[in-house]
Amino acid sequence: MKPHILVVDDEAPIRELLTTYFQSRGYQVTAAATADEAIRRTADASLNLVLLDLVLSDADGLELLGTLKKSHPDLPVIIMTGMGSDESLLKQATDNGAAGFVSKTLPLDKLRAEVESKLRRG
């Protein structure tokens, strides 16, 4: 069975790029543009991992992370950020249950390696 990833990002080009990339590599991908949509998608689907943007237009990614982890404590969530690596954000993400923290500028093959690493652990 294909691993099922939820991509949560309010930027359509990012959602589309990640969806196409992971689907072409054998993953099932669901996308969400908002926090509410992400919460609905996690309730409706059997997900293996979430790629979550840190900054959404309708919510703080760290708050959404907390919400997702409360309802799905074993679901790995990787936080994506366009703001670079910030130690305090990394600590907050980890404290809230994030499985990883990556830059949106990370090459896609490295992002896929991170995803596969978290899926093997899960």
MIMAR-138645 format. One record per residue (C-alpha): y, z, x; residue in three letters. Coordinates in steps of 0.02 Angstrom, whole numbers, m for minus. Each point is the difference from the previous one (the first is absolute). Layout:
BEGIN
<atom py="Y" pz="Z" px="X" code="ALA"/>
...
END
This chain:
BEGIN
<atom py="0" pz="0" px="0" code="MET"/>
<atom py="173" pz="m44" px="63" code="LYS"/>
<atom py="117" pz="142" px="48" code="PRO"/>
<atom py="139" pz="16" px="m130" code="HIS"/>
<atom py="177" pz="29" px="65" code="ILE"/>
<atom py="157" pz="39" px="m98" code="LEU"/>
<atom py="159" pz="m67" px="80" code="VAL"/>
<atom py="156" pz="93" px="m60" code="VAL"/>
<atom py="164" pz="m79" px="54" code="ASP"/>
<atom py="157" pz="m43" px="m98" code="ASP"/>
<atom py="30" pz="m155" px="107" code="GLU"/>
<atom py="m93" pz="m147" px="m78" code="ALA"/>
<atom py="m17" pz="m98" px="164" code="PRO"/>
<atom py="m85" pz="150" px="83" code="ILE"/>
<atom py="m118" pz="27" px="m148" code="ARG"/>
<atom py="m43" pz="m185" px="m3" code="GLU"/>
<atom py="m27" pz="m11" px="187" code="LEU"/>
<atom py="m114" pz="152" px="6" code="LEU"/>
<atom py="m94" pz="m53" px="m156" code="THR"/>
<atom py="m33" pz="m175" px="68" code="THR"/>
<atom py="m44" pz="65" px="174" code="TYR"/>
<atom py="m126" pz="129" px="m57" code="PHE"/>
<atom py="m76" pz="m109" px="m137" code="GLN"/>
<atom py="m30" pz="m138" px="128" code="SER"/>
<atom py="m97" pz="128" px="102" code="ARG"/>
<atom py="m115" pz="51" px="m141" code="GLY"/>
<atom py="93" pz="146" px="m78" code="TYR"/>
<atom py="36" pz="23" px="m183" code="GLN"/>
<atom py="187" pz="33" px="m14" code="VAL"/>
<atom py="106" pz="69" px="m141" code="THR"/>
<atom py="188" pz="8" px="19" code="ALA"/>
<atom py="134" pz="112" px="m75" code="ALA"/>
<atom py="189" pz="m14" px="12" code="ALA"/>
<atom py="47" pz="172" px="m67" code="THR"/>
<atom py="m61" pz="179" px="5" code="ALA"/>
<atom py="m46" pz="m3" px="m184" code="ASP"/>
<atom py="m100" pz="m158" px="25" code="GLU"/>
<atom py="m88" pz="76" px="151" code="ALA"/>
<atom py="m48" pz="155" px="m100" code="ILE"/>
<atom py="m68" pz="m111" px="m140" code="ARG"/>
<atom py="m97" pz="m107" px="124" code="ARG"/>
<atom py="m81" pz="151" px="82" code="THR"/>
<atom py="m54" pz="63" px="m171" code="ALA"/>
<atom py="m73" pz="m169" px="m52" code="ASP"/>
<atom py="m89" pz="m55" px="157" code="ALA"/>
<atom py="m132" pz="57" px="120" code="SER"/>
<atom py="105" pz="m7" px="157" code="LEU"/>
<atom py="m56" pz="28" px="179" code="ASN"/>
<atom py="173" pz="9" px="82" code="LEU"/>
<atom py="186" pz="m9" px="m37" code="VAL"/>
<atom py="134" pz="m82" px="109" code="LEU"/>
<atom py="160" pz="86" px="m58" code="LEU"/>
<atom py="178" pz="m45" px="45" code="ASP"/>
<atom py="102" pz="152" px="50" code="LEU"/>
<atom py="157" pz="m58" px="m93" code="VAL"/>
<atom py="m21" pz="m68" px="m177" code="LEU"/>
<atom py="142" pz="m51" px="m115" code="SER"/>
<atom py="m55" pz="125" px="m133" code="ASP"/>
<atom py="m75" pz="142" px="103" code="ALA"/>
<atom py="m19" pz="84" px="167" code="ASP"/>
<atom py="m163" pz="m54" px="80" code="GLY"/>
<atom py="m37" pz="176" px="62" code="LEU"/>
<atom py="17" pz="69" px="m177" code="GLU"/>
<atom py="m114" pz="m137" px="m66" code="LEU"/>
<atom py="m123" pz="40" px="140" code="LEU"/>
<atom py="m6" pz="180" px="m62" code="GLY"/>
<atom py="m29" pz="m57" px="m179" code="THR"/>
<atom py="m139" pz="m119" px="52" code="LEU"/>
<atom py="m86" pz="130" px="108" code="LYS"/>
<atom py="3" pz="130" px="m141" code="LYS"/>
<atom py="m95" pz="m116" px="m116" code="SER"/>
<atom py="m106" pz="m86" px="136" code="HIS"/>
<atom py="m17" pz="121" px="147" code="PRO"/>
<atom py="m131" pz="m105" px="90" code="ASP"/>
<atom py="92" pz="m166" px="m14" code="LEU"/>
<atom py="69" pz="m51" px="171" code="PRO"/>
<atom py="185" pz="m45" px="m6" code="VAL"/>
<atom py="85" pz="m88" px="145" code="ILE"/>
<atom py="190" pz="13" px="m3" code="ILE"/>
<atom py="95" pz="m157" px="52" code="MET"/>
<atom py="179" pz="8" px="58" code="THR"/>
<atom py="131" pz="m123" px="57" code="GLY"/>
<atom py="99" pz="141" px="78" code="MET"/>
<atom py="m101" pz="19" px="159" code="GLY"/>
<atom py="m96" pz="151" px="57" code="SER"/>
<atom py="87" pz="164" px="m40" code="ASP"/>
<atom py="m90" pz="160" px="50" code="GLU"/>
<atom py="66" pz="101" px="m147" code="SER"/>
<atom py="m52" pz="m136" px="m125" code="LEU"/>
<atom py="m169" pz="m12" px="83" code="LEU"/>
<atom py="m22" pz="188" px="m15" code="LYS"/>
<atom py="54" pz="m1" px="m183" code="GLN"/>
<atom py="m119" pz="m144" px="m39" code="ALA"/>
<atom py="m144" pz="86" px="88" code="THR"/>
<atom py="39" pz="166" px="m84" code="ASP"/>
<atom py="m2" pz="m89" px="m169" code="ASN"/>
<atom py="m172" pz="m73" px="34" code="GLY"/>
<atom py="34" pz="m171" px="76" code="ALA"/>
<atom py="m147" pz="m73" px="95" code="ALA"/>
<atom py="118" pz="m101" px="110" code="GLY"/>
<atom py="178" pz="m54" px="31" code="PHE"/>
<atom py="40" pz="m178" px="57" code="VAL"/>
<atom py="152" pz="m110" px="27" code="SER"/>
<atom py="22" pz="m151" px="m112" code="LYS"/>
<atom py="30" pz="m98" px="160" code="THR"/>
<atom py="m176" pz="38" px="60" code="LEU"/>
<atom py="m96" pz="m163" px="25" code="PRO"/>
<atom py="m116" pz="m32" px="m147" code="LEU"/>
<atom py="m158" pz="6" px="106" code="ASP"/>
<atom py="50" pz="174" px="60" code="LYS"/>
<atom py="36" pz="54" px="m180" code="LEU"/>
<atom py="m171" pz="m64" px="m50" code="ARG"/>
<atom py="m79" pz="99" px="144" code="ALA"/>
<atom py="88" pz="156" px="m64" code="GLU"/>
<atom py="m61" pz="m33" px="m178" code="VAL"/>
<atom py="m179" pz="m29" px="60" code="GLU"/>
<atom py="7" pz="160" px="103" code="SER"/>
<atom py="52" pz="102" px="m152" code="LYS"/>
<atom py="m131" pz="m83" px="m110" code="LEU"/>
<atom py="m139" pz="44" px="124" code="ARG"/>
<atom py="55" pz="182" px="m3" code="ARG"/>
<atom py="10" pz="6" px="m190" code="GLY"/>
END
